[in-house]
Amino acid sequence: LRRLVGTLVPLRPGPEWNESPDEATQYQNLIMSYTWDVPGGSKLWNNILTRGLLDGWQISGDTALVSGDWSGASTSTTDNFDFTGGDGGTRPRISGEVLCTSGNCDPTPGGSGSFLDATAFSRLTGRGDIGNAPRTFFQLPGIVNTNLSAFKNFQLGGNKRIQFRWEIYNLFNQVNWSAINTNAQFNPQGQMVNASFGQATAARAAR
């Protein structure tokens, strides 16, 4: 991955703490546009009615498959333990794959699923532990969206015509989440207590 420098924090390790992919970096961005001239139905049954109703149709659309923005995470405790004794801040301690890969990975708010694997995050070990998470280290849910249009052209003679147009955005009502709860909060026993961890907090416009 191309590494992009974030805000420099002199009190923390250089590349490990200050460098990571920029939040808006999207490595995959595929947008497909298509148009189909529907074969005229009058070829099967040719009369004035079928020519008027079944000919002159077009279908067009576009489908976007875009990888999500990059994100980091924060950490906190219910007992407000002071790990640093000063400035600089902390980040979560992570081990293994942070994205949910099995079980219920649905991040719908209020549900039982999670976009992140909470078992990959742990409480900091004690005084002086600042965590090992980079500034950004995972990608948020991507964008999957299809827009579709249908056109019917009615010829009026010569170069004149009337067009009937039907358009629908986000054809499959795909929910594209734009933000995830990333506050890894732990109690003194080291248990994750943020029940909303890994669930969505915002979605992109539906239409």
JOTAHU-V823405 format. One record per residue. N is the residue number from 1. RES is the residue in one letter. D_FIRST is the distance of its C-alpha to the first C-alpha in whole Angstrom. Layout:
n=N res=RES d_first=D_FIRST
n=N res=RES d_first=D_FIRST
This chain:
n=1 res=L d_first=0
n=2 res=R d_first=4
n=3 res=R d_first=6
n=4 res=L d_first=9
n=5 res=V d_first=13
n=6 res=G d_first=15
n=7 res=T d_first=18
n=8 res=L d_first=20
n=9 res=V d_first=22
n=10 res=P d_first=24
n=11 res=L d_first=25
n=12 res=R d_first=22
n=13 res=P d_first=19
n=14 res=G d_first=17
n=15 res=P d_first=14
n=16 res=E d_first=14
n=17 res=W d_first=16
n=18 res=N d_first=15
n=19 res=E d_first=11
n=20 res=S d_first=9
n=21 res=P d_first=7
n=22 res=D d_first=11
n=23 res=E d_first=13
n=24 res=A d_first=14
n=25 res=T d_first=10
n=26 res=Q d_first=11
n=27 res=Y d_first=9
n=28 res=Q d_first=12
n=29 res=N d_first=16
n=30 res=L d_first=19
n=31 res=I d_first=22
n=32 res=M d_first=25
n=33 res=S d_first=29
n=34 res=Y d_first=32
n=35 res=T d_first=36
n=36 res=W d_first=38
n=37 res=D d_first=42
n=38 res=V d_first=44
n=39 res=P d_first=47
n=40 res=G d_first=50
n=41 res=G d_first=52
n=42 res=S d_first=55
n=43 res=K d_first=55
n=44 res=L d_first=56
n=45 res=W d_first=58
n=46 res=N d_first=60
n=47 res=N d_first=62
n=48 res=I d_first=61
n=49 res=L d_first=60
n=50 res=T d_first=57
n=51 res=R d_first=56
n=52 res=G d_first=56
n=53 res=L d_first=54
n=54 res=L d_first=52
n=55 res=D d_first=51
n=56 res=G d_first=49
n=57 res=W d_first=46
n=58 res=Q d_first=42
n=59 res=I d_first=39
n=60 res=S d_first=36
n=61 res=G d_first=32
n=62 res=D d_first=29
n=63 res=T d_first=26
n=64 res=A d_first=23
n=65 res=L d_first=20
n=66 res=V d_first=17
n=67 res=S d_first=14
n=68 res=G d_first=15
n=69 res=D d_first=14
n=70 res=W d_first=12
n=71 res=S d_first=14
n=72 res=G d_first=16
n=73 res=A d_first=19
n=74 res=S d_first=22
n=75 res=T d_first=25
n=76 res=S d_first=29
n=77 res=T d_first=32
n=78 res=T d_first=35
n=79 res=D d_first=37
n=80 res=N d_first=35
n=81 res=F d_first=34
n=82 res=D d_first=34
n=83 res=F d_first=31
n=84 res=T d_first=30
n=85 res=G d_first=34
n=86 res=G d_first=32
n=87 res=D d_first=30
n=88 res=G d_first=26
n=89 res=G d_first=25
n=90 res=T d_first=24
n=91 res=R d_first=21
n=92 res=P d_first=21
n=93 res=R d_first=21
n=94 res=I d_first=19
n=95 res=S d_first=19
n=96 res=G d_first=18
n=97 res=E d_first=16
n=98 res=V d_first=17
n=99 res=L d_first=17
n=100 res=C d_first=21
n=101 res=T d_first=21
n=102 res=S d_first=25
n=103 res=G d_first=28
n=104 res=N d_first=28
n=105 res=C d_first=25
n=106 res=D d_first=27
n=107 res=P d_first=26
n=108 res=T d_first=29
n=109 res=P d_first=31
n=110 res=G d_first=34
n=111 res=G d_first=33
n=112 res=S d_first=32
n=113 res=G d_first=29
n=114 res=S d_first=25
n=115 res=F d_first=22
n=116 res=L d_first=21
n=117 res=D d_first=22
n=118 res=A d_first=24
n=119 res=T d_first=25
n=120 res=A d_first=21
n=121 res=F d_first=22
n=122 res=S d_first=25
n=123 res=R d_first=27
n=124 res=L d_first=27
n=125 res=T d_first=29
n=126 res=G d_first=31
n=127 res=R d_first=32
n=128 res=G d_first=29
n=129 res=D d_first=27
n=130 res=I d_first=24
n=131 res=G d_first=22
n=132 res=N d_first=18
n=133 res=A d_first=16
n=134 res=P d_first=13
n=135 res=R d_first=14
n=136 res=T d_first=12
n=137 res=F d_first=11
n=138 res=F d_first=12
n=139 res=Q d_first=12
n=140 res=L d_first=16
n=141 res=P d_first=18
n=142 res=G d_first=17
n=143 res=I d_first=20
n=144 res=V d_first=23
n=145 res=N d_first=26
n=146 res=T d_first=29
n=147 res=N d_first=31
n=148 res=L d_first=34
n=149 res=S d_first=38
n=150 res=A d_first=41
n=151 res=F d_first=43
n=152 res=K d_first=47
n=153 res=N d_first=49
n=154 res=F d_first=53
n=155 res=Q d_first=54
n=156 res=L d_first=57
n=157 res=G d_first=59
n=158 res=G d_first=58
n=159 res=N d_first=54
n=160 res=K d_first=55
n=161 res=R d_first=53
n=162 res=I d_first=52
n=163 res=Q d_first=48
n=164 res=F d_first=48
n=165 res=R d_first=44
n=166 res=W d_first=42
n=167 res=E d_first=39
n=168 res=I d_first=37
n=169 res=Y d_first=33
n=170 res=N d_first=31
n=171 res=L d_first=33
n=172 res=F d_first=32
n=173 res=N d_first=32
n=174 res=Q d_first=28
n=175 res=V d_first=28
n=176 res=N d_first=24
n=177 res=W d_first=23
n=178 res=S d_first=22
n=179 res=A d_first=22
n=180 res=I d_first=22
n=181 res=N d_first=24
n=182 res=T d_first=22
n=183 res=N d_first=25
n=184 res=A d_first=25
n=185 res=Q d_first=29
n=186 res=F d_first=31
n=187 res=N d_first=34
n=188 res=P d_first=36
n=189 res=Q d_first=36
n=190 res=G d_first=32
n=191 res=Q d_first=32
n=192 res=M d_first=30
n=193 res=V d_first=32
n=194 res=N d_first=30
n=195 res=A d_first=32
n=196 res=S d_first=29
n=197 res=F d_first=26
n=198 res=G d_first=24
n=199 res=Q d_first=26
n=200 res=A d_first=25
n=201 res=T d_first=27
n=202 res=A d_first=27
n=203 res=A d_first=26
n=204 res=R d_first=26
n=205 res=A d_first=29
n=206 res=A d_first=31
n=207 res=R d_first=32
